[in-house]
């Protein structure tokens, strides 16, 4: 198999679920054929993340970023792993970098909201929540149900955003 066939095989295995080891194997073989392909490194990171191997996943996303610093998806994935590892400040900065590259990423905006909520940072929550909803209306309903926003329930600006 060539690099692209291995990459596509890995993608298909990720879609199936419960095949993360096999997907990782396909991505590793593709990397052997082309170690400079950032998208393969990124998908390898996704496989490692699903396997709970977060430090290795982080390293794979960092390699993808090293190869292609404008790869927004790699920045987003790196931020998500940093968040899983409890490195919230660094995760927030990394989400911001992903948003510089892809400002319409509603998921990244909402993940920033959740990190800001840990510190009850009302102003940044409202700014980022507005952006998340601007790009994906489904976040209105999600925000209405989010336990972390209970302290905002009486805030008129919050009510205006979610209504």
N, C-alpha and C positions, 0 to 999 in steps of 0.2 A: 504494500500500500504506500501511496505517496503521502506527503504532508497534509494535503487538503482532504484526502480520504480519511486519514486518521483523525483530523480535526472534526470532520462531519460525523464520524462514528462516535467520537466523544460527546458531541452535542446531542446526538440521538440517545445515547445512553443516559445523559443527564435528564433528558425529557422523560424517560421511562421511569426513573426513580429506582432506588435500591440497587443501582448499578454504578455507584460512585467510584468504587475501586476499579472497575473496568474502564470507566470514563477516564479516570486518572491515568491508567496505563496507556490508553490511546493518546492522551495529551502528552505524556512523557515521551512516547515514541515519536510523535510529531515534532516535539522540541529537539529530539536528537537529530532530526532531518533539517530543521530550521530553528536554531536557538534564538533568532532575532525577530520572531513573529510575536508581537505584543498580545494579539488576541488569543493566541494559544496559551501564553503565560496567564492571561486573565482567566480563561476557562479552567486551567489547571487549578488556579486559586479557588474557583467556585467549587470544584470537586473536593479539594482539601477542606474547604469550609464545611461542606456537607458531611465530611467524615470527622468533623470536630478537631481537625488538625490546624488550629487557628494561626499559630506562629508561622507554620509553613505556608499557609494560605496568604498571610500577610506578606511574606517574602515573595511569593509568586506575583501578587499584585504590584508590589514595589518594583519587581523586575519588568513587568508590563509598562509601568510608568517610566522607568528608566529608558526603555526602548522607544516609548511614544508618550512624551509628557503631556500631550493634548488629548489623551484617551480618557474621556470623562467617565466611562463605565469602570475603568480600573480605579480611578480616584474614588468613585462611589463605593465600589466593593471594598477598597482598603478602609474607607471610613466605617462601613458597616462592621468590619471585623474588629477595628479598634474599639468600636462601641461594645461589641460582644466581650472584648477583653477588659472592659471597664475603663478604658483610656478616653474618657468623654471629652476632655478639652482638645486633645489631638484629633479625635473623631470629628468634632465640630469644625475645626480648621480644615480638615480634609474634605468634609461635605461642602464647605464654602469654596474650596478649589474646584470640586466637581461642578458646582453651580456656576462658577466663572466660565467654565467650558461648555456647560449645557444648562443655561438659566431657566429652561422650561421643565426641569426635572422635578415634578411634584413630589415624588418619593423623597428626594434629597431635602427639599424644603420641609416636609413633614418630619423627617428624622431630626432636623435641626430644632424644630418645635419641641419634640420630645426631650431632647437634651436640655434645651432652655427651661423646660418645665421642671426639671430636677432641681433647678435653682430658683424657681418661682420668678423667673425673669420675664415679667409680664410684657414689657415693651417689645422685646425680641420675639416672644411667642406670637404676639399679634401681627407683627410684620411678616414673619415666616409663614404663619398660618394663612394669612391673606394670599400670599404667593402660592402656597400649596393648593389652595382652593381655586385660585385663578387658573391653574393648569390642570386641575382634576377636581371636579365638583364633588366627587365621592368623599373627599376629605371633610366636607361639611358634616355629613352624617357621622363619620368616624369621630370628629372632634366633639360632637354632641354627646357621645357615649364614653369618651376618654376620661377615666378616673383622675388622671393627673391634672385635669383642667377644672376640677371642682372649685378651686379657689378663685376661678375667673367667672363663675356662673352669674354673679351679680354685675359684672363689668359690662357697661353699655356697649363699649367697642367690641368686646368679645361676642355679645349677643348679636350685634349688627353683622359681624363676619359670618356667624353660623346660621343666620336666618335667611 
